[in-house]
Amino acid sequence: MQLKPIYKKLAAKFVNSPSVSVAAMDATAHDVPDGYDVSGYPTIYFKKAGGKPEPYEGGRDLGSMADFIKTNAVSKITDEL
């Protein structure tokens, strides 16, 4: 499964939510920031505002990732997205 199209849809879903950023990084082309342990592709992390990065182990589909963000975000995110 290719995640790039799902990431794009996920980012579009939260485009009007200023408290959410969806980002991708090629760890083979960039230095990996402290707190992130990349051992394979894809490695997905969730980072709450002010918190530490946590590996995301949920489903790799749009619905699972969107629900995880809504449930775990520091700021309340409405279903109106």
mmCIF file of the N, C-alpha and C atoms, coordinates in Angstrom:
data_MODEL
# 
_entry.id   MODEL 
# 
loop_
_atom_site.group_PDB 
_atom_site.id 
_atom_site.type_symbol 
_atom_site.label_atom_id 
_atom_site.label_alt_id 
_atom_site.label_comp_id 
_atom_site.label_asym_id 
_atom_site.label_entity_id 
_atom_site.label_seq_id 
_atom_site.pdbx_PDB_ins_code 
_atom_site.Cartn_x 
_atom_site.Cartn_y 
_atom_site.Cartn_z 
_atom_site.occupancy 
_atom_site.B_iso_or_equiv 
_atom_site.pdbx_formal_charge 
_atom_site.auth_seq_id 
_atom_site.auth_comp_id 
_atom_site.auth_asym_id 
_atom_site.auth_atom_id 
_atom_site.pdbx_PDB_model_num 
ATOM 1   N N  . MET A 1 1  ? 0.844   -1.178 0.000  1.00 0.00 ? 1  MET A N  1 
ATOM 2   C CA . MET A 1 1  ? 0.000   0.000  0.000  1.00 0.00 ? 1  MET A CA 1 
ATOM 3   C C  . MET A 1 1  ? 0.887   1.238  0.000  1.00 0.00 ? 1  MET A C  1 
ATOM 4   N N  . GLN A 1 2  ? 0.566   2.157  -0.838 1.00 0.00 ? 2  GLN A N  1 
ATOM 5   C CA . GLN A 1 2  ? 1.288   3.421  -0.889 1.00 0.00 ? 2  GLN A CA 1 
ATOM 6   C C  . GLN A 1 2  ? 0.621   4.419  0.050  1.00 0.00 ? 2  GLN A C  1 
ATOM 7   N N  . LEU A 1 3  ? 1.414   4.983  0.948  1.00 0.00 ? 3  LEU A N  1 
ATOM 8   C CA . LEU A 1 3  ? 0.854   5.906  1.928  1.00 0.00 ? 3  LEU A CA 1 
ATOM 9   C C  . LEU A 1 3  ? 0.842   7.357  1.467  1.00 0.00 ? 3  LEU A C  1 
ATOM 10  N N  . LYS A 1 4  ? 1.611   7.693  0.455  1.00 0.00 ? 4  LYS A N  1 
ATOM 11  C CA . LYS A 1 4  ? 1.674   9.086  0.019  1.00 0.00 ? 4  LYS A CA 1 
ATOM 12  C C  . LYS A 1 4  ? 0.285   9.658  -0.315 1.00 0.00 ? 4  LYS A C  1 
ATOM 13  N N  . PRO A 1 5  ? -0.550  8.956  -1.080 1.00 0.00 ? 5  PRO A N  1 
ATOM 14  C CA . PRO A 1 5  ? -1.884  9.493  -1.365 1.00 0.00 ? 5  PRO A CA 1 
ATOM 15  C C  . PRO A 1 5  ? -2.747  9.626  -0.095 1.00 0.00 ? 5  PRO A C  1 
ATOM 16  N N  . ILE A 1 6  ? -2.556  8.704  0.847  1.00 0.00 ? 6  ILE A N  1 
ATOM 17  C CA . ILE A 1 6  ? -3.320  8.773  2.095  1.00 0.00 ? 6  ILE A CA 1 
ATOM 18  C C  . ILE A 1 6  ? -2.863  9.967  2.922  1.00 0.00 ? 6  ILE A C  1 
ATOM 19  N N  . TYR A 1 7  ? -1.539  10.212 2.978  1.00 0.00 ? 7  TYR A N  1 
ATOM 20  C CA . TYR A 1 7  ? -1.024  11.392 3.690  1.00 0.00 ? 7  TYR A CA 1 
ATOM 21  C C  . TYR A 1 7  ? -1.615  12.676 3.110  1.00 0.00 ? 7  TYR A C  1 
ATOM 22  N N  . LYS A 1 8  ? -1.682  12.738 1.783  1.00 0.00 ? 8  LYS A N  1 
ATOM 23  C CA . LYS A 1 8  ? -2.227  13.939 1.137  1.00 0.00 ? 8  LYS A CA 1 
ATOM 24  C C  . LYS A 1 8  ? -3.696  14.142 1.522  1.00 0.00 ? 8  LYS A C  1 
ATOM 25  N N  . LYS A 1 9  ? -4.464  13.063 1.527  1.00 0.00 ? 9  LYS A N  1 
ATOM 26  C CA . LYS A 1 9  ? -5.875  13.157 1.917  1.00 0.00 ? 9  LYS A CA 1 
ATOM 27  C C  . LYS A 1 9  ? -6.007  13.517 3.397  1.00 0.00 ? 9  LYS A C  1 
ATOM 28  N N  . LEU A 1 10 ? -5.129  12.959 4.220  1.00 0.00 ? 10 LEU A N  1 
ATOM 29  C CA . LEU A 1 10 ? -5.150  13.261 5.653  1.00 0.00 ? 10 LEU A CA 1 
ATOM 30  C C  . LEU A 1 10 ? -4.837  14.739 5.889  1.00 0.00 ? 10 LEU A C  1 
ATOM 31  N N  . ALA A 1 11 ? -3.837  15.248 5.206  1.00 0.00 ? 11 ALA A N  1 
ATOM 32  C CA . ALA A 1 11 ? -3.493  16.669 5.321  1.00 0.00 ? 11 ALA A CA 1 
ATOM 33  C C  . ALA A 1 11 ? -4.653  17.543 4.855  1.00 0.00 ? 11 ALA A C  1 
ATOM 34  N N  . ALA A 1 12 ? -5.304  17.160 3.762  1.00 0.00 ? 12 ALA A N  1 
ATOM 35  C CA . ALA A 1 12 ? -6.440  17.925 3.250  1.00 0.00 ? 12 ALA A CA 1 
ATOM 36  C C  . ALA A 1 12 ? -7.605  17.906 4.243  1.00 0.00 ? 12 ALA A C  1 
ATOM 37  N N  . LYS A 1 13 ? -7.802  16.790 4.911  1.00 0.00 ? 13 LYS A N  1 
ATOM 38  C CA . LYS A 1 13 ? -8.891  16.661 5.880  1.00 0.00 ? 13 LYS A CA 1 
ATOM 39  C C  . LYS A 1 13 ? -8.720  17.630 7.043  1.00 0.00 ? 13 LYS A C  1 
ATOM 40  N N  . PHE A 1 14 ? -7.466  17.898 7.431  1.00 0.00 ? 14 PHE A N  1 
ATOM 41  C CA . PHE A 1 14 ? -7.192  18.761 8.581  1.00 0.00 ? 14 PHE A CA 1 
ATOM 42  C C  . PHE A 1 14 ? -6.671  20.139 8.181  1.00 0.00 ? 14 PHE A C  1 
ATOM 43  N N  . VAL A 1 15 ? -6.804  20.502 6.932  1.00 0.00 ? 15 VAL A N  1 
ATOM 44  C CA . VAL A 1 15 ? -6.271  21.779 6.450  1.00 0.00 ? 15 VAL A CA 1 
ATOM 45  C C  . VAL A 1 15 ? -6.877  22.978 7.192  1.00 0.00 ? 15 VAL A C  1 
ATOM 46  N N  . ASN A 1 16 ? -8.110  22.878 7.644  1.00 0.00 ? 16 ASN A N  1 
ATOM 47  C CA . ASN A 1 16 ? -8.761  23.979 8.352  1.00 0.00 ? 16 ASN A CA 1 
ATOM 48  C C  . ASN A 1 16 ? -8.623  23.879 9.865  1.00 0.00 ? 16 ASN A C  1 
ATOM 49  N N  . SER A 1 17 ? -7.809  22.966 10.333 1.00 0.00 ? 17 SER A N  1 
ATOM 50  C CA . SER A 1 17 ? -7.570  22.806 11.761 1.00 0.00 ? 17 SER A CA 1 
ATOM 51  C C  . SER A 1 17 ? -6.148  23.302 12.065 1.00 0.00 ? 17 SER A C  1 
ATOM 52  N N  . PRO A 1 18 ? -6.033  24.521 12.588 1.00 0.00 ? 18 PRO A N  1 
ATOM 53  C CA . PRO A 1 18 ? -4.702  25.097 12.805 1.00 0.00 ? 18 PRO A CA 1 
ATOM 54  C C  . PRO A 1 18 ? -3.848  24.353 13.823 1.00 0.00 ? 18 PRO A C  1 
ATOM 55  N N  . SER A 1 19 ? -4.442  23.488 14.617 1.00 0.00 ? 19 SER A N  1 
ATOM 56  C CA . SER A 1 19 ? -3.672  22.769 15.630 1.00 0.00 ? 19 SER A CA 1 
ATOM 57  C C  . SER A 1 19 ? -3.097  21.448 15.125 1.00 0.00 ? 19 SER A C  1 
ATOM 58  N N  . VAL A 1 20 ? -3.355  21.113 13.848 1.00 0.00 ? 20 VAL A N  1 
ATOM 59  C CA . VAL A 1 20 ? -2.883  19.840 13.298 1.00 0.00 ? 20 VAL A CA 1 
ATOM 60  C C  . VAL A 1 20 ? -1.969  20.095 12.104 1.00 0.00 ? 20 VAL A C  1 
ATOM 61  N N  . SER A 1 21 ? -0.821  19.428 12.111 1.00 0.00 ? 21 SER A N  1 
ATOM 62  C CA . SER A 1 21 ? 0.088   19.442 10.967 1.00 0.00 ? 21 SER A CA 1 
ATOM 63  C C  . SER A 1 21 ? 0.347   17.999 10.561 1.00 0.00 ? 21 SER A C  1 
ATOM 64  N N  . VAL A 1 22 ? 0.243   17.732 9.288  1.00 0.00 ? 22 VAL A N  1 
ATOM 65  C CA . VAL A 1 22 ? 0.572   16.421 8.749  1.00 0.00 ? 22 VAL A CA 1 
ATOM 66  C C  . VAL A 1 22 ? 1.807   16.630 7.885  1.00 0.00 ? 22 VAL A C  1 
ATOM 67  N N  . ALA A 1 23 ? 2.876   15.919 8.204  1.00 0.00 ? 23 ALA A N  1 
ATOM 68  C CA . ALA A 1 23 ? 4.132   16.118 7.483  1.00 0.00 ? 23 ALA A CA 1 
ATOM 69  C C  . ALA A 1 23 ? 4.777   14.784 7.152  1.00 0.00 ? 23 ALA A C  1 
ATOM 70  N N  . ALA A 1 24 ? 5.555   14.782 6.100  1.00 0.00 ? 24 ALA A N  1 
ATOM 71  C CA . ALA A 1 24 ? 6.321   13.598 5.714  1.00 0.00 ? 24 ALA A CA 1 
ATOM 72  C C  . ALA A 1 24 ? 7.776   14.014 5.550  1.00 0.00 ? 24 ALA A C  1 
ATOM 73  N N  . MET A 1 25 ? 8.671   13.078 5.872  1.00 0.00 ? 25 MET A N  1 
ATOM 74  C CA . MET A 1 25 ? 10.090  13.355 5.735  1.00 0.00 ? 25 MET A CA 1 
ATOM 75  C C  . MET A 1 25 ? 10.797  12.109 5.231  1.00 0.00 ? 25 MET A C  1 
ATOM 76  N N  . ASP A 1 26 ? 11.705  12.287 4.307  1.00 0.00 ? 26 ASP A N  1 
ATOM 77  C CA . ASP A 1 26 ? 12.519  11.191 3.803  1.00 0.00 ? 26 ASP A CA 1 
ATOM 78  C C  . ASP A 1 26 ? 13.752  11.087 4.703  1.00 0.00 ? 26 ASP A C  1 
ATOM 79  N N  . ALA A 1 27 ? 13.771  10.080 5.558  1.00 0.00 ? 27 ALA A N  1 
ATOM 80  C CA . ALA A 1 27 ? 14.862  9.916  6.524  1.00 0.00 ? 27 ALA A CA 1 
ATOM 81  C C  . ALA A 1 27 ? 16.172  9.522  5.856  1.00 0.00 ? 27 ALA A C  1 
ATOM 82  N N  . THR A 1 28 ? 16.126  9.102  4.597  1.00 0.00 ? 28 THR A N  1 
ATOM 83  C CA . THR A 1 28 ? 17.364  8.786  3.897  1.00 0.00 ? 28 THR A CA 1 
ATOM 84  C C  . THR A 1 28 ? 18.015  10.038 3.323  1.00 0.00 ? 28 THR A C  1 
ATOM 85  N N  . ALA A 1 29 ? 17.260  11.125 3.232  1.00 0.00 ? 29 ALA A N  1 
ATOM 86  C CA . ALA A 1 29 ? 17.777  12.359 2.646  1.00 0.00 ? 29 ALA A CA 1 
ATOM 87  C C  . ALA A 1 29 ? 17.989  13.467 3.676  1.00 0.00 ? 29 ALA A C  1 
ATOM 88  N N  . HIS A 1 30 ? 17.539  13.257 4.902  1.00 0.00 ? 30 HIS A N  1 
ATOM 89  C CA . HIS A 1 30 ? 17.615  14.294 5.935  1.00 0.00 ? 30 HIS A CA 1 
ATOM 90  C C  . HIS A 1 30 ? 18.071  13.677 7.254  1.00 0.00 ? 30 HIS A C  1 
ATOM 91  N N  . ASP A 1 31 ? 18.591  14.521 8.130  1.00 0.00 ? 31 ASP A N  1 
ATOM 92  C CA . ASP A 1 31 ? 18.918  14.074 9.478  1.00 0.00 ? 31 ASP A CA 1 
ATOM 93  C C  . ASP A 1 31 ? 17.621  13.890 10.253 1.00 0.00 ? 31 ASP A C  1 
ATOM 94  N N  . VAL A 1 32 ? 17.518  12.788 10.963 1.00 0.00 ? 32 VAL A N  1 
ATOM 95  C CA . VAL A 1 32 ? 16.324  12.497 11.754 1.00 0.00 ? 32 VAL A CA 1 
ATOM 96  C C  . VAL A 1 32 ? 16.414  13.277 13.072 1.00 0.00 ? 32 VAL A C  1 
ATOM 97  N N  . PRO A 1 33 ? 15.385  14.057 13.409 1.00 0.00 ? 33 PRO A N  1 
ATOM 98  C CA . PRO A 1 33 ? 15.412  14.834 14.661 1.00 0.00 ? 33 PRO A CA 1 
ATOM 99  C C  . PRO A 1 33 ? 15.484  13.936 15.894 1.00 0.00 ? 33 PRO A C  1 
ATOM 100 N N  . ASP A 1 34 ? 16.019  14.484 16.979 1.00 0.00 ? 34 ASP A N  1 
ATOM 101 C CA . ASP A 1 34 ? 16.051  13.767 18.251 1.00 0.00 ? 34 ASP A CA 1 
ATOM 102 C C  . ASP A 1 34 ? 14.640  13.345 18.649 1.00 0.00 ? 34 ASP A C  1 
ATOM 103 N N  . GLY A 1 35 ? 14.530  12.178 19.223 1.00 0.00 ? 35 GLY A N  1 
ATOM 104 C CA . GLY A 1 35 ? 13.235  11.683 19.689 1.00 0.00 ? 35 GLY A CA 1 
ATOM 105 C C  . GLY A 1 35 ? 12.532  10.781 18.695 1.00 0.00 ? 35 GLY A C  1 
ATOM 106 N N  . TYR A 1 36 ? 13.054  10.721 17.477 1.00 0.00 ? 36 TYR A N  1 
ATOM 107 C CA . TYR A 1 36 ? 12.460  9.882  16.442 1.00 0.00 ? 36 TYR A CA 1 
ATOM 108 C C  . TYR A 1 36 ? 13.435  8.755  16.119 1.00 0.00 ? 36 TYR A C  1 
ATOM 109 N N  . ASP A 1 37 ? 12.954  7.520  16.121 1.00 0.00 ? 37 ASP A N  1 
ATOM 110 C CA . ASP A 1 37 ? 13.782  6.367  15.804 1.00 0.00 ? 37 ASP A CA 1 
ATOM 111 C C  . ASP A 1 37 ? 13.225  5.735  14.536 1.00 0.00 ? 37 ASP A C  1 
ATOM 112 N N  . VAL A 1 38 ? 13.886  5.962  13.438 1.00 0.00 ? 38 VAL A N  1 
ATOM 113 C CA . VAL A 1 38 ? 13.426  5.447  12.152 1.00 0.00 ? 38 VAL A CA 1 
ATOM 114 C C  . VAL A 1 38 ? 14.216  4.198  11.821 1.00 0.00 ? 38 VAL A C  1 
ATOM 115 N N  . SER A 1 39 ? 13.501  3.078  11.725 1.00 0.00 ? 39 SER A N  1 
ATOM 116 C CA . SER A 1 39 ? 14.172  1.817  11.434 1.00 0.00 ? 39 SER A CA 1 
ATOM 117 C C  . SER A 1 39 ? 13.662  1.158  10.162 1.00 0.00 ? 39 SER A C  1 
ATOM 118 N N  . GLY A 1 40 ? 12.675  1.727  9.553  1.00 0.00 ? 40 GLY A N  1 
ATOM 119 C CA . GLY A 1 40 ? 12.123  1.160  8.327  1.00 0.00 ? 40 GLY A CA 1 
ATOM 120 C C  . GLY A 1 40 ? 11.151  2.124  7.699  1.00 0.00 ? 40 GLY A C  1 
ATOM 121 N N  . TYR A 1 41 ? 10.634  1.742  6.547  1.00 0.00 ? 41 TYR A N  1 
ATOM 122 C CA . TYR A 1 41 ? 9.671   2.590  5.862  1.00 0.00 ? 41 TYR A CA 1 
ATOM 123 C C  . TYR A 1 41 ? 8.356   1.844  5.769  1.00 0.00 ? 41 TYR A C  1 
ATOM 124 N N  . PRO A 1 42 ? 7.263   2.457  6.041  1.00 0.00 ? 42 PRO A N  1 
ATOM 125 C CA . PRO A 1 42 ? 7.145   3.787  6.628  1.00 0.00 ? 42 PRO A CA 1 
ATOM 126 C C  . PRO A 1 42 ? 7.175   3.709  8.152  1.00 0.00 ? 42 PRO A C  1 
ATOM 127 N N  . THR A 1 43 ? 7.768   4.687  8.745  1.00 0.00 ? 43 THR A N  1 
ATOM 128 C CA . THR A 1 43 ? 7.729   4.857  10.196 1.00 0.00 ? 43 THR A CA 1 
ATOM 129 C C  . THR A 1 43 ? 6.861   6.080  10.453 1.00 0.00 ? 43 THR A C  1 
ATOM 130 N N  . ILE A 1 44 ? 5.803   5.902  11.208 1.00 0.00 ? 44 ILE A N  1 
ATOM 131 C CA . ILE A 1 44 ? 4.853   6.997  11.443 1.00 0.00 ? 44 ILE A CA 1 
ATOM 132 C C  . ILE A 1 44 ? 4.872   7.360  12.920 1.00 0.00 ? 44 ILE A C  1 
ATOM 133 N N  . TYR A 1 45 ? 4.948   8.660  13.179 1.00 0.00 ? 45 TYR A N  1 
ATOM 134 C CA . TYR A 1 45 ? 4.922   9.173  14.545 1.00 0.00 ? 45 TYR A CA 1 
ATOM 135 C C  . TYR A 1 45 ? 3.764   10.132 14.726 1.00 0.00 ? 45 TYR A C  1 
ATOM 136 N N  . PHE A 1 46 ? 3.283   10.220 15.954 1.00 0.00 ? 46 PHE A N  1 
ATOM 137 C CA . PHE A 1 46 ? 2.289   11.208 16.361 1.00 0.00 ? 46 PHE A CA 1 
ATOM 138 C C  . PHE A 1 46 ? 2.929   12.012 17.484 1.00 0.00 ? 46 PHE A C  1 
ATOM 139 N N  . LYS A 1 47 ? 2.836   13.319 17.385 1.00 0.00 ? 47 LYS A N  1 
ATOM 140 C CA . LYS A 1 47 ? 3.401   14.171 18.423 1.00 0.00 ? 47 LYS A CA 1 
ATOM 141 C C  . LYS A 1 47 ? 2.343   15.169 18.863 1.00 0.00 ? 47 LYS A C  1 
ATOM 142 N N  . LYS A 1 48 ? 1.939   15.053 20.118 1.00 0.00 ? 48 LYS A N  1 
ATOM 143 C CA . LYS A 1 48 ? 0.999   16.020 20.680 1.00 0.00 ? 48 LYS A CA 1 
ATOM 144 C C  . LYS A 1 48 ? 1.717   17.340 20.898 1.00 0.00 ? 48 LYS A C  1 
ATOM 145 N N  . ALA A 1 49 ? 0.974   18.420 20.874 1.00 0.00 ? 49 ALA A N  1 
ATOM 146 C CA . ALA A 1 49 ? 1.555   19.729 21.153 1.00 0.00 ? 49 ALA A CA 1 
ATOM 147 C C  . ALA A 1 49 ? 2.227   19.693 22.511 1.00 0.00 ? 49 ALA A C  1 
ATOM 148 N N  . GLY A 1 50 ? 3.504   20.042 22.547 1.00 0.00 ? 50 GLY A N  1 
ATOM 149 C CA . GLY A 1 50 ? 4.252   20.056 23.798 1.00 0.00 ? 50 GLY A CA 1 
ATOM 150 C C  . GLY A 1 50 ? 4.689   18.702 24.297 1.00 0.00 ? 50 GLY A C  1 
ATOM 151 N N  . GLY A 1 51 ? 4.367   17.649 23.563 1.00 0.00 ? 51 GLY A N  1 
ATOM 152 C CA . GLY A 1 51 ? 4.709   16.302 24.005 1.00 0.00 ? 51 GLY A CA 1 
ATOM 153 C C  . GLY A 1 51 ? 5.871   15.707 23.234 1.00 0.00 ? 51 GLY A C  1 
ATOM 154 N N  . LYS A 1 52 ? 6.153   14.463 23.543 1.00 0.00 ? 52 LYS A N  1 
ATOM 155 C CA . LYS A 1 52 ? 7.221   13.726 22.868 1.00 0.00 ? 52 LYS A CA 1 
ATOM 156 C C  . LYS A 1 52 ? 6.630   12.930 21.709 1.00 0.00 ? 52 LYS A C  1 
ATOM 157 N N  . PRO A 1 53 ? 7.412   12.683 20.676 1.00 0.00 ? 53 PRO A N  1 
ATOM 158 C CA . PRO A 1 53 ? 6.927   11.854 19.569 1.00 0.00 ? 53 PRO A CA 1 
ATOM 159 C C  . PRO A 1 53 ? 6.658   10.425 20.035 1.00 0.00 ? 53 PRO A C  1 
ATOM 160 N N  . GLU A 1 54 ? 5.538   9.876  19.569 1.00 0.00 ? 54 GLU A N  1 
ATOM 161 C CA . GLU A 1 54 ? 5.168   8.508  19.904 1.00 0.00 ? 54 GLU A CA 1 
ATOM 162 C C  . GLU A 1 54 ? 4.938   7.735  18.604 1.00 0.00 ? 54 GLU A C  1 
ATOM 163 N N  . PRO A 1 55 ? 5.478   6.538  18.493 1.00 0.00 ? 55 PRO A N  1 
ATOM 164 C CA . PRO A 1 55 ? 5.228   5.752  17.280 1.00 0.00 ? 55 PRO A CA 1 
ATOM 165 C C  . PRO A 1 55 ? 3.727   5.505  17.106 1.00 0.00 ? 55 PRO A C  1 
ATOM 166 N N  . TYR A 1 56 ? 3.250   5.628  15.882 1.00 0.00 ? 56 TYR A N  1 
ATOM 167 C CA . TYR A 1 56 ? 1.854   5.335  15.560 1.00 0.00 ? 56 TYR A CA 1 
ATOM 168 C C  . TYR A 1 56 ? 1.791   3.894  15.070 1.00 0.00 ? 56 TYR A C  1 
ATOM 169 N N  . GLU A 1 57 ? 0.986   3.087  15.732 1.00 0.00 ? 57 GLU A N  1 
ATOM 170 C CA . GLU A 1 57 ? 0.883   1.670  15.399 1.00 0.00 ? 57 GLU A CA 1 
ATOM 171 C C  . GLU A 1 57 ? -0.493  1.287  14.874 1.00 0.00 ? 57 GLU A C  1 
ATOM 172 N N  . GLY A 1 58 ? -1.335  2.278  14.601 1.00 0.00 ? 58 GLY A N  1 
ATOM 173 C CA . GLY A 1 58 ? -2.695  2.003  14.160 1.00 0.00 ? 58 GLY A CA 1 
ATOM 174 C C  . GLY A 1 58 ? -2.791  1.656  12.682 1.00 0.00 ? 58 GLY A C  1 
ATOM 175 N N  . GLY A 1 59 ? -4.024  1.616  12.204 1.00 0.00 ? 59 GLY A N  1 
ATOM 176 C CA . GLY A 1 59 ? -4.291  1.300  10.807 1.00 0.00 ? 59 GLY A CA 1 
ATOM 177 C C  . GLY A 1 59 ? -3.661  2.309  9.866  1.00 0.00 ? 59 GLY A C  1 
ATOM 178 N N  . ARG A 1 60 ? -3.324  1.874  8.686  1.00 0.00 ? 60 ARG A N  1 
ATOM 179 C CA . ARG A 1 60 ? -2.651  2.733  7.703  1.00 0.00 ? 60 ARG A CA 1 
ATOM 180 C C  . ARG A 1 60 ? -3.634  3.258  6.661  1.00 0.00 ? 60 ARG A C  1 
ATOM 181 N N  . ASP A 1 61 ? -4.880  3.428  7.068  1.00 0.00 ? 61 ASP A N  1 
ATOM 182 C CA . ASP A 1 61 ? -5.893  3.966  6.164  1.00 0.00 ? 61 ASP A CA 1 
ATOM 183 C C  . ASP A 1 61 ? -6.332  5.344  6.673  1.00 0.00 ? 61 ASP A C  1 
ATOM 184 N N  . LEU A 1 62 ? -6.972  6.101  5.808  1.00 0.00 ? 62 LEU A N  1 
ATOM 185 C CA . LEU A 1 62 ? -7.372  7.473  6.127  1.00 0.00 ? 62 LEU A CA 1 
ATOM 186 C C  . LEU A 1 62 ? -8.249  7.543  7.368  1.00 0.00 ? 62 LEU A C  1 
ATOM 187 N N  . GLY A 1 63 ? -9.242  6.702  7.456  1.00 0.00 ? 63 GLY A N  1 
ATOM 188 C CA . GLY A 1 63 ? -10.164 6.745  8.589  1.00 0.00 ? 63 GLY A CA 1 
ATOM 189 C C  . GLY A 1 63 ? -9.484  6.471  9.918  1.00 0.00 ? 63 GLY A C  1 
ATOM 190 N N  . SER A 1 64 ? -8.633  5.467  9.954  1.00 0.00 ? 64 SER A N  1 
ATOM 191 C CA . SER A 1 64 ? -7.934  5.121  11.201 1.00 0.00 ? 64 SER A CA 1 
ATOM 192 C C  . SER A 1 64 ? -7.028  6.248  11.655 1.00 0.00 ? 64 SER A C  1 
ATOM 193 N N  . MET A 1 65 ? -6.269  6.818  10.728 1.00 0.00 ? 65 MET A N  1 
ATOM 194 C CA . MET A 1 65 ? -5.343  7.883  11.099 1.00 0.00 ? 65 MET A CA 1 
ATOM 195 C C  . MET A 1 65 ? -6.095  9.148  11.518 1.00 0.00 ? 65 MET A C  1 
ATOM 196 N N  . ALA A 1 66 ? -7.158  9.494  10.799 1.00 0.00 ? 66 ALA A N  1 
ATOM 197 C CA . ALA A 1 66 ? -7.950  10.679 11.144 1.00 0.00 ? 66 ALA A CA 1 
ATOM 198 C C  . ALA A 1 66 ? -8.601  10.507 12.518 1.00 0.00 ? 66 ALA A C  1 
ATOM 199 N N  . ASP A 1 67 ? -9.161  9.341  12.784 1.00 0.00 ? 67 ASP A N  1 
ATOM 200 C CA . ASP A 1 67 ? -9.781  9.089  14.092 1.00 0.00 ? 67 ASP A CA 1 
ATOM 201 C C  . ASP A 1 67 ? -8.749  9.169  15.210 1.00 0.00 ? 67 ASP A C  1 
ATOM 202 N N  . PHE A 1 68 ? -7.556  8.634  14.974 1.00 0.00 ? 68 PHE A N  1 
ATOM 203 C CA . PHE A 1 68 ? -6.490  8.681  15.974 1.00 0.00 ? 68 PHE A CA 1 
ATOM 204 C C  . PHE A 1 68 ? -6.117  10.132 16.290 1.00 0.00 ? 68 PHE A C  1 
ATOM 205 N N  . ILE A 1 69 ? -5.980  10.944 15.265 1.00 0.00 ? 69 ILE A N  1 
ATOM 206 C CA . ILE A 1 69 ? -5.639  12.359 15.474 1.00 0.00 ? 69 ILE A CA 1 
ATOM 207 C C  . ILE A 1 69 ? -6.734  13.053 16.267 1.00 0.00 ? 69 ILE A C  1 
ATOM 208 N N  . LYS A 1 70 ? -7.976  12.851 15.885 1.00 0.00 ? 70 LYS A N  1 
ATOM 209 C CA . LYS A 1 70 ? -9.095  13.503 16.597 1.00 0.00 ? 70 LYS A CA 1 
ATOM 210 C C  . LYS A 1 70 ? -9.150  13.070 18.056 1.00 0.00 ? 70 LYS A C  1 
ATOM 211 N N  . THR A 1 71 ? -8.903  11.798 18.322 1.00 0.00 ? 71 THR A N  1 
ATOM 212 C CA . THR A 1 71 ? -8.982  11.264 19.676 1.00 0.00 ? 71 THR A CA 1 
ATOM 213 C C  . THR A 1 71 ? -7.811  11.716 20.547 1.00 0.00 ? 71 THR A C  1 
ATOM 214 N N  . ASN A 1 72 ? -6.638  11.858 19.965 1.00 0.00 ? 72 ASN A N  1 
ATOM 215 C CA . ASN A 1 72 ? -5.426  12.104 20.744 1.00 0.00 ? 72 ASN A CA 1 
ATOM 216 C C  . ASN A 1 72 ? -4.908  13.536 20.704 1.00 0.00 ? 72 ASN A C  1 
ATOM 217 N N  . ALA A 1 73 ? -5.487  14.385 19.923 1.00 0.00 ? 73 ALA A N  1 
ATOM 218 C CA . ALA A 1 73 ? -5.023  15.777 19.828 1.00 0.00 ? 73 ALA A CA 1 
ATOM 219 C C  . ALA A 1 73 ? -5.277  16.511 21.143 1.00 0.00 ? 73 ALA A C  1 
ATOM 220 N N  . VAL A 1 74 ? -4.408  17.451 21.461 1.00 0.00 ? 74 VAL A N  1 
ATOM 221 C CA . VAL A 1 74 ? -4.554  18.246 22.666 1.00 0.00 ? 74 VAL A CA 1 
ATOM 222 C C  . VAL A 1 74 ? -5.775  19.159 22.551 1.00 0.00 ? 74 VAL A C  1 
ATOM 223 N N  . SER A 1 75 ? -5.937  19.799 21.388 1.00 0.00 ? 75 SER A N  1 
ATOM 224 C CA . SER A 1 75 ? -7.084  20.670 21.138 1.00 0.00 ? 75 SER A CA 1 
ATOM 225 C C  . SER A 1 75 ? -8.219  19.853 20.544 1.00 0.00 ? 75 SER A C  1 
ATOM 226 N N  . LYS A 1 76 ? -9.447  20.128 20.959 1.00 0.00 ? 76 LYS A N  1 
ATOM 227 C CA . LYS A 1 76 ? -10.601 19.406 20.430 1.00 0.00 ? 76 LYS A CA 1 
ATOM 228 C C  . LYS A 1 76 ? -10.748 19.683 18.940 1.00 0.00 ? 76 LYS A C  1 
ATOM 229 N N  . ILE A 1 77 ? -10.971 18.627 18.198 1.00 0.00 ? 77 ILE A N  1 
ATOM 230 C CA . ILE A 1 77 ? -11.183 18.735 16.753 1.00 0.00 ? 77 ILE A CA 1 
ATOM 231 C C  . ILE A 1 77 ? -12.592 18.243 16.464 1.00 0.00 ? 77 ILE A C  1 
ATOM 232 N N  . THR A 1 78 ? -13.365 19.061 15.800 1.00 0.00 ? 78 THR A N  1 
ATOM 233 C CA . THR A 1 78 ? -14.762 18.691 15.533 1.00 0.00 ? 78 THR A CA 1 
ATOM 234 C C  . THR A 1 78 ? -14.855 17.777 14.331 1.00 0.00 ? 78 THR A C  1 
ATOM 235 N N  . ASP A 1 79 ? -15.997 17.137 14.185 1.00 0.00 ? 79 ASP A N  1 
ATOM 236 C CA . ASP A 1 79 ? -16.251 16.264 13.045 1.00 0.00 ? 79 ASP A CA 1 
ATOM 237 C C  . ASP A 1 79 ? -16.601 17.042 11.791 1.00 0.00 ? 79 ASP A C  1 
ATOM 238 N N  . GLU A 1 80 ? -16.580 18.369 11.869 1.00 0.00 ? 80 GLU A N  1 
ATOM 239 C CA . GLU A 1 80 ? -16.952 19.190 10.732 1.00 0.00 ? 80 GLU A CA 1 
ATOM 240 C C  . GLU A 1 80 ? -15.841 19.308 9.703  1.00 0.00 ? 80 GLU A C  1 
ATOM 241 N N  . LEU A 1 81 ? -14.755 18.592 9.887  1.00 0.00 ? 81 LEU A N  1 
ATOM 242 C CA . LEU A 1 81 ? -13.623 18.679 8.970  1.00 0.00 ? 81 LEU A CA 1 
ATOM 243 C C  . LEU A 1 81 ? -13.967 18.051 7.652  1.00 0.00 ? 81 LEU A C  1 
# 
